[in-house]
Amino acid sequence: MESIKKSILLSGGIDSICLAYHLKPEVAYTIDYGQNSAEREIYVSKLICHILKIRHEVIRVNCKSLGSGNLINENSIEESPSEEWWPYRNQLLITLCLMKAINDKVGEIHLASVKSDSFHKDGTEEFYKMCNDLSMYQEGGIKIISNTVKYFSHELAVQYNVPKELILLAHSCHMSNIACGKCSGCLKQMRVRQELNIE
């Protein structure tokens, strides 16, 4: 029986680095969809894949004109639950991954959402279940999996026994290719490092 080809969505942040280390999939997708930090995300993801010997693919589709919030240095829209929220972003990223994955004969796409993402609906277990149901209904039958939603980021790193050297490579800034130290992404990364006793 042919084994299922696994892939992940790799942003170069702590959570997706942990997932990449644990899963070691055949392929990792990094998406430049017009976000401020795209180039750094690609750089870090490429480096992680080189270290872990994972094939790395970059998908570029500029959707900046459809975004909002500090991922593109714009004001958030009224419906936004946070300053970095981009309408339907995770839905978009999953769709773009699926469009590439079906050509790569991938059977599963794994995503690294954690407990702290659940304040917005596209970071919840229910959201990923619905995405999986929709994808499985369509041609290709690719599974959408997020087994990380029951963990906080530091718990994920411990559970997967991720080397601290890999975590130190992470880029989580929403505002820039150089960490601003002020946005929620940077603050999360500093908090996780503290929780893991990483200097």
Backbone as a ProteinNet text record, in pm:
[ID]
protein_1_A
[PRIMARY]
MESIKKSILLSGGIDSICLAYHLKPEVAYTIDYGQNSAEREIYVSKLICHILKIRHEVIRVNCKSLGSGNLINENSIEESPSEEWWPYRNQLLITLCLMKAINDKVGEIHLASVKSDSFHKDGTEEFYKMCNDLSMYQEGGIKIISNTVKYFSHELAVQYNVPKELILLAHSCHMSNIACGKCSGCLKQMRVRQELNIE
[TERTIARY]
84.5	0	88.2	59.6	139	117	227.3	215.9	160.4	92.7	33.5	141.4	147.9	246.3	197.5	277.6	239.3	305.9	235	291.1	250.4	318.8	277.8	279	204.2	213.6	315.7	427.9	540.1	559.6	536.1	549.9	683.9	757.2	880.5	861.1	737	709.5	731.2	723.2	752.3	664.6	534.5	442	467.6	484.8	505.6	643.9	742.6	874.6	863.9	789	767.7	701.8	601.7	531	622.6	703.2	796.4	894.8	945.9	1041.3	976.6	855	784.3	742.1	685.9	625.4	727.3	822.6	920.9	851.7	765.8	688.2	775	718.5	790.6	807.6	710.8	716	656.7	713.2	661	631.9	516.9	476.1	484.2	549.3	550.3	484.4	394.5	314.4	343.8	379.3	386.6	254.5	166.4	34.9	21.8	136.5	138.4	162.3	192.7	216.2	352.4	362.8	485.9	610.3	599.4	717	743.1	688.7	696.9	840	927.7	1064.2	1138.1	1118.9	1184.3	1122.9	990.6	923.8	978.7	999	1053.1	1196.8	1276.7	1417.1	1427.1	1351.9	1356.9	1304.2	1195.1	1135.8	1230.9	1297.6	1395.1	1508.9	1553.6	1661.2	1618	1499	1445.3	1437.1	1387.6	1374.9	1511.1	1609.1	1745.1	1798.3	1778	1826.8	1757.7	1625.1	1545.9	1534.8	1596.3	1594.9	1452.4	1377.3	1239.7	1238	1170.4	1153.6	1072.3	1119.2	1053.2	1001.1	874.6	811.1	754.7	775.4	721.3	607.6	495.7	379	364.7	360.5	348	218.9	128.5	3	-24.9	-8.8	-20.4	-167.4	-210	-348.5	-355.7	-251.6	-243.2	-364.2	-415.7	-529.2	-656.4	-657.8	-774.4	-757	-638.7	-609.5	-643.5	-620	-634.6	-549.7	-531.8	-459.1	-309.5	-237.4	-95.1	-6.8	-64.1	14.4	48.3	-27.5	2.9	8.6	25.5	34.3	-88.5	-205.1	-331.5	-418.3	-521.1	-616.5	-696.2	-735.8	-821.3	-964.3	-1037.3	-1177.2	-1261.2	-1384.9	-1472.3	-1489.7	-1497.7	-1523	-1400.5	-1287.1	-1161.8	-1154.8	-1118.7	-1101	-963.4	-871.2	-736.5	-671.2	-562.2	-496.4	-430.7	-397	-331.5	-428.4	-556.3	-653.4	-670	-668.2	-683.7	-804.8	-908.3	-1032.5	-1009.5	-1056	-1053	-910.8	-813	-672.9	-643.4	-677.4	-643.9	-716.8	-837.8	-913.7	-840.6	-791	-715.1	-588.3	-512.7	-385.7	-404.9	-508.9	-538.9	-573.5	-653.1	-692.6	-571.4	-483.3	-362.5	-274.7	-261.3	-185.4	-248	-379.3	-448.8	-425.6	-425.9	-407.5	-269.6	-169.7	-34.4	-22.7	-81.9	-66.9	-126.4	-236.8	-299.7	-207.8	-132.3	-36	87	116.6	230.9	193.6	68.7	20.5	26.9	-1	-1.8	-135	-131.1	-254.3	-301.4	-207.8	-240.8	-167.7	-239.9	-178.6	-196.6	-84.7	-87.4	-61	-138.4	-123.6	-103.8	-26.3	8.6	-68.6	-193.2	-268.7	-264.1	-258.1	-248.8	-364.5	-372.2	-483.2	-504.5	-396	-406.8	-460.5	-472.1	-529.4	-681.9	-740.1	-883.7	-973.9	-914.5	-997.8	-1053.8	-996.2	-1058.4	-1102.3	-1214	-1278.2	-1194.5	-1107.7	-1027	-899.6	-901	-794.2	-846.1	-970.3	-1034	-1035.6	-1054.2	-1064.8	-1183.3	-1294.4	-1414.7	-1386.3	-1310.6	-1276.3	-1198.8	-1099.7	-1017.8	-1096.5	-1188.8	-1274.7	-1359.7	-1415.7	-1497.8	-1413.4	-1291.4	-1201.9	-1169.3	-1145.4	-1116.8	-1236.8	-1356.3	-1477.1	-1494.6	-1470.2	-1485.8	-1380.7	-1256.4	-1150	-1169.4	-1210.2	-1232.5	-1349.2	-1444.2	-1558.9	-1516.4	-1411.7	-1370.8	-1269.4	-1246.1	-1148	-1012.8	-944.5	-814.3	-822.2	-933.4	-954.9	-839.7	-784	-669.8	-719.4	-657.4	-696	-632.5	-709.7	-661.3	-655	-536.9	-516.2	-447.4	-503.8	-435.6	-446.5	-350.9	-349.7	-285.8	-248.2	-176.9	-269.1	-397.4	-488.6	-511.7	-476.6	-497.9	-379.4	-275.2	-156	-136.9	-72.3	-13.5	124	181	305.9	418.8	437.2	546.5	521.1	393.4	359.2	391.3	367.8	396.6	546.6	626.9	772.5	820.7	760.9	797.9	747.7	622	561.1	638.9	686.8	758.4	910.5	955	1097.5	1181.6	1139	1203.2	1332.3	1442.1	1567	1553.2	1610	1601.3	1666.1	1765.8	1834.4	1739.2	1643.2	1544.7	1445.3	1403.1	1308.1	1367.9	1497.2	1564.3	1567.7	1546.5	1544.4	1410.7	1307.8	1171.5	1158.2	1072.9	1036.5	885.1	839.7	696.3	641.5	725.7	683.4	578.6	473.8	368.8	401.4	490.2	508.8	623	721.7	844.6	924.5	1018.9	1113.9	1221	1227.5	1313.1	1220.6	1238.7	1147.5	1134.1	1008.9	984.1	989	963.1	965.1	841	742.5	624	491.4	485.7	358.8	325.3	204.1	160.6	241.8	289	372.1	506.1	569.8	697.7	680.2	573.3	548.4	523.4	451.8	428.9	561.8	647.1	774.3	858.8	861.8	937.8	879.2	746.9	680.4	712.3	706.9	735.4	880.4	971.7	1112.2	1129.8	1058.5	1065.9	1009.6	897.3	835.4	923	1006	1096.3	1236.6	1252.6	1382.6	1492.1	1456.4	1554.1	1601.4	1731.2	1787.2	1800.2
-119.5	0	124.7	217.2	338.3	428.2	480.8	568.8	703.9	770.4	901	1007.4	1089.6	1196.9	1313.6	1354.7	1459.7	1592.4	1699.8	1833.4	1919.6	2030.9	2128.5	2268.4	2357	2499.7	2554.8	2601.4	2646	2796	2868.5	3014.5	3062.1	2972.1	3013.2	3062.7	3054.2	3087.6	2967.5	2990.4	2884.7	2761.6	2782.4	2669.1	2580.7	2643.6	2562.8	2498.7	2561.7	2498.7	2373.1	2383.3	2266.1	2152.9	2187.1	2086	2024	2107	2055.9	1957.4	1990.8	1903.1	1770.4	1777.9	1656.8	1568.4	1629.9	1553.9	1514	1601	1581.5	1534.7	1620.2	1582.9	1578.9	1528.1	1525.3	1664.3	1752.4	1886.6	1989.6	2109.7	2222	2338.2	2400.8	2515.6	2643.4	2743.9	2876.7	2971.7	3055.4	3138.5	3286.9	3352.1	3498.5	3546.6	3593.5	3639.5	3791.3	3858.4	4004.1	4058.5	3970.6	4013.6	4082.3	4169	4247	4160.7	4050.5	3972.2	3853.3	3856.3	3740.6	3696	3788.1	3749.8	3682.2	3732.4	3668.4	3531.9	3519.9	3391.4	3288.6	3330	3239.8	3200.7	3298.5	3272.1	3170.8	3194.6	3105.1	2966.3	2961.8	2833.5	2752.2	2820.3	2753.5	2695.3	2771.4	2725.8	2604.4	2609.9	2497.7	2372.4	2388.7	2274.3	2217.8	2304.7	2258.1	2175	2223.2	2152.6	2016.6	2016.3	1894.6	1806.8	1853.6	1779.2	1755.9	1865.5	1867	1947.8	1899.5	1977.3	2102.1	2216.9	2344.4	2408.2	2447.7	2514	2648.5	2751.3	2885	2913.5	2955.4	2994.2	3145.7	3215.2	3361.1	3403.9	3461.7	3516.6	3644.4	3759.2	3885.1	3921.7	3906.3	3937	4058.1	4140.3	4254.9	4347	4362	4452.8	4403	4276.3	4217.7	4206.1	4241.4	4224.2	4345.4	4330.3	4441.8	4412	4511	4491.3	4509.6	4480.9	4514.6	4420	4313.7	4229.5	4303.5	4411.1	4494.6	4643	4671.1	4808.8	4892.6	4831.8	4900.8	4892	4974.9	4967.2	4837.7	4786.2	4667.8	4706.6	4612.3	4638.9	4615.6	4661.4	4659.4	4519.6	4419.3	4282	4213.8	4278.4	4215.8	4187.6	4062.8	4030.8	4069.6	4109.5	4148.3	4233.8	4300.2	4392.7	4322.3	4192.1	4121.2	4039.8	4043.7	3961.2	4007.2	3910.8	3932.7	3850.5	3912.1	3838.1	3711.8	3600	3471.4	3425.9	3471.8	3442.1	3292.7	3224	3081.2	3000	3042.1	2978	2996	3116.7	3147.3	3063.1	3059.1	2986.9	2837.2	2782.9	2641.1	2614.5	2701.9	2685.8	2692	2787.5	2798.7	2674.7	2624.6	2500.9	2383.5	2373.9	2264.9	2268.5	2386.8	2400.4	2352.5	2373.5	2323.5	2175.7	2139	2003.3	1897.7	1928.2	1828	1794.1	1892.7	1867.6	1792.8	1806.2	1737.5	1598.9	1557.4	1425.3	1410.3	1518.6	1519.9	1467.4	1389.7	1335.4	1408.2	1478.7	1548.8	1681.9	1784.6	1913.5	1935.6	1953.1	1974.9	2122.2	2176	2316.2	2326.8	2427.9	2445.1	2560.8	2536.5	2631.9	2582.9	2676.7	2641.3	2703.2	2667.7	2711.7	2862.4	2936	3081.7	3142.5	3062	3110.1	3102.8	3039.5	3010.4	3130.8	3247.2	3366.8	3415.3	3369.9	3395.4	3261.4	3262.8	3137.1	3052.1	3115.6	3033.8	2981.1	2981.3	2916.3	2806.4	2767	2668.6	2528.6	2431.2	2293.1	2274.6	2342.9	2333.3	2383.3	2492.3	2547.5	2445.1	2383.5	2287	2161.2	2123.1	2009.2	2041	2161.4	2200.4	2211.3	2264.2	2270.8	2130.6	2039.2	1901.3	1838.8	1859.6	1803	1855.2	1984.8	2045.2	1993.5	1984.2	1935.3	1788.6	1708.5	1566.3	1542.4	1634.6	1624	1645.6	1724.7	1764.2	1666.2	1683.7	1601.9	1611.3	1499.4	1495.8	1437.9	1465.2	1409.5	1434	1555	1586.8	1620.5	1558.1	1582.7	1711.8	1787.8	1906.5	1870.1	1878.7	1830	1936.8	1962.7	2047.5	1979.3	1892.1	1818.7	1898.4	2022.4	2104.2	2197.3	2201.4	2300.5	2280.8	2166	2141.5	2187	2239.1	2282.6	2434.2	2491.2	2624	2606.1	2714.6	2705	2640.3	2681.1	2623.6	2475.3	2438.3	2297.7	2215.2	2273.4	2206.1	2178.1	2277.5	2261	2150.5	2143.4	2039.5	1903	1897.9	1772	1709.9	1793.7	1744.7	1743.3	1783.7	1781	1854.9	1976.3	2054.8	2118.9	2103.5	2166.5	2318.6	2374.2	2519	2596.1	2535.6	2602.3	2629.7	2540.6	2562.9	2672.1	2670.4	2771.4	2911.4	2922.3	3052.3	3109	3024.4	3070.6	3133.8	3113	3153.6	3304.7	3339.1	3479.3	3490.9	3570.7	3581.1	3721.7	3815.1	3955.5	3974.4	4050.6	4081.2	4205.3	4287.9	4421.7	4434.2	4343.8	4367.5	4239	4243.4	4133.9	4134.4	4243	4252	4265.8	4182.9	4181	4319.1	4365.2	4498.5	4496.5	4379.3	4367.5	4420.9	4465.7	4529.3	4465.4	4405.3	4348.9	4221.9	4173.8	4055.2	3931.5	3923.4	3810.5	3809.8	3926.2	3937.2	3911.8	3966.7	3947.6	3801.1	3732.2	3588.7	3512.9	3546.4	3475.5	3496.9	3619.4	3646.7	3570.8	3563.5	3491.3	3341.4	3283.9	3141.4	3111.2	3196.8	3176.7	3178.1	3269.7	3276.9	3149.9	3102.3	2981	2858.3	2860.5	2749.1	2770.6	2881.7	2916.4	2927.6	2990.8	3016.1	3160.3	3178.9	3314.3	3382.2
0	0	0	-89.4	-102.1	19.2	75.7	191.9	150.6	246.3	220	226.2	123.6	117.6	202.7	300.2	393.4	356.7	387.2	369.6	488.6	504.5	605.6	545.2	610.4	582.3	681	630.5	713.2	699.2	808.7	806	860.4	925.6	989.8	1131.4	1182	1320.6	1411	1541.7	1639.4	1618.1	1602	1596.2	1474.1	1358.2	1237.6	1235.4	1298.8	1311.8	1398.3	1508.4	1594.3	1515.8	1436.2	1357.6	1252.9	1187.8	1087	1148.8	1266.1	1334.4	1372.5	1422.6	1466.6	1348.9	1248.5	1138.3	1031.9	1006.4	899.1	770.4	716.4	597.3	472.2	366.1	239	179.4	204.5	146	242.3	240.2	318.8	224.4	245	163.6	247.3	193	252.5	153.6	202.4	112.6	133.1	24.6	20.1	-37.7	50.2	5.7	15.3	34.1	41.6	180.7	276.8	414.8	428.8	529.2	550.5	561.6	632.8	670.1	578.7	458.9	369.6	342.3	314.1	275.5	389.8	512.1	627.2	655.5	639.9	659.8	562	438.5	336.1	370.5	411.6	446.9	560.5	668.5	784	746.8	673.8	634.6	547	454.7	368.1	451	551	638.2	720.4	777.1	854.4	768.1	647.2	556.1	517.5	502.2	472.6	589	710.7	829.4	844.4	820.6	841.9	716.8	607.8	480.8	429.6	426.4	374.9	245.7	145.4	22	52.3	4.6	34.3	-94.3	-89.7	-203.5	-158.3	-239.3	-211.5	-308.4	-253.1	-332.4	-321	-432.8	-431.1	-500.7	-423.1	-475.8	-396.9	-459	-385.8	-362.8	-238.1	-200.4	-107.8	-109.9	-18.5	-29.2	-148.6	-167.9	-99.9	-58.1	7.4	158.7	208.4	349.6	434.1	563.9	657.9	780.2	865.7	989.9	975.5	1084.4	1085.4	1004.7	949.7	858.2	728.9	699.9	583.2	621.3	750.1	801	766.3	780.4	756.9	882	887.1	997.2	988.2	1103.2	1105.7	1070.8	1010.8	981.3	1107.4	1102.9	1220.3	1278.3	1193.3	1237.8	1299.7	1295.9	1336.7	1486.1	1525.8	1667.4	1721.2	1632.3	1675.6	1567.4	1605.7	1513.2	1394.9	1410.5	1300.2	1215.2	1248.8	1177.3	1032.6	941.9	796.6	755.9	699.2	670.4	587	639.3	568.9	532.5	606.4	573.4	575.6	684.5	691.8	586.3	554.9	447.3	313.9	292.1	170.7	162.8	272.7	272.4	250	311.2	290.5	144.6	85.6	-55.1	-147.1	-124	-206.6	-191.7	-68.8	-46	-120.3	-112.9	-180.9	-331.6	-388.2	-532.6	-576.7	-491.3	-519.7	-483.1	-370.2	-317.7	-409.7	-474.2	-561.5	-678.6	-725.7	-832.7	-782.4	-652.7	-592.3	-539.1	-564.1	-520	-367.3	-297.9	-151.6	-100.9	8.3	65.6	189.9	257.2	381.6	388.1	433.4	466	615.3	684.9	829.6	859.3	954	992.6	1142.7	1183.2	1324.3	1386.5	1422.5	1504.2	1648.4	1741.9	1883.8	1962.7	2089.4	2175	2171.5	2171.7	2176.6	2047.1	1941.2	1814.6	1813.4	1913.5	1908.5	1934.4	1963	1980.3	1847.2	1736	1604.9	1547.1	1477.8	1438.1	1344.6	1264.2	1173.4	1239.8	1374.1	1448.3	1539.2	1517.1	1604.8	1544	1631.1	1585.8	1491.4	1521.6	1436.8	1295.6	1285.7	1154.4	1071.3	1131.7	1057	1020.7	1105	1072.5	949.3	945.8	830.2	703.9	716.8	600.5	549.5	641.7	601.8	531.9	587.7	525.8	383.6	365.1	232.9	134.9	181.2	94.7	58.3	156.7	131.8	36.7	34.4	-56	-201	-220	-354.7	-414.9	-544	-614.6	-545.3	-537.3	-471.2	-331.8	-262.3	-128.9	-32.9	-34.6	51.7	192.7	290.9	430.2	482.3	559.2	629.2	777.5	835.7	972.8	1057.5	1175.5	1274	1410.1	1438.6	1565.3	1677.8	1649.4	1747.4	1826.1	1792.4	1851.4	2001	2053.6	2196.9	2282.5	2219.5	2291.7	2282.9	2385.2	2373	2309	2259.1	2183	2261.8	2387.3	2466.7	2495.6	2510.3	2531.6	2407.9	2292.3	2165.3	2152.8	2187.6	2180.9	2274.3	2392.1	2488.5	2441.8	2399	2354.8	2239.2	2147.3	2029.6	2050.2	2169.5	2203.6	2098.8	2067.1	1960.7	2013.1	1943	1986.7	1997.2	2101.8	2122	2007.8	1945.8	1834.8	1719.1	1697.4	1591	1630.3	1755.3	1802.2	1792.8	1817.2	1809.6	1667.3	1568.3	1428.9	1389.8	1470.5	1434.2	1412.2	1316.7	1292.8	1304.5	1400.5	1428.2	1410.7	1368.7	1359	1249.8	1281.7	1184.3	1101.5	1153.4	1098.8	998.6	1008.1	933	914.2	820.6	803.1	911.9	987	1105.6	1225.4	1326.8	1441.5	1505	1519.1	1576.4	1729.1	1788.6	1933.7	2003.2	1925.5	1985.2	1944.9	1828	1780.7	1857.9	1842.4	1917.3	1880.6	1756.2	1715.2	1786.8	1794.3	1865.1	2014.5	2072.9	2215.6	2248.1	2157.9	2176.9	2174.2	2078.7	2068.2	2193.2	2245	2367.3	2486.5	2493	2602.5	2596.1	2477.1	2461.1	2497.8	2456.5	2493.5	2644.4	2710.4	2856.6	2920.1	2866	2918.8	2900.7	2797.4	2769.2	2825.2	2897.8	2957.1	2850.6	2739.1	2632.4	2647.2	2662.2	2678.1	2543.6
[MASK]
+++++++++++++++++++++++++++++++++++++++++++++++++++++++++++++++++++++++++++++++++++++++++++++++++++++++++++++++++++++++++++++++++++++++++++++++++++++++++++++++++++++++++++++++++++++++++++++++++++++++

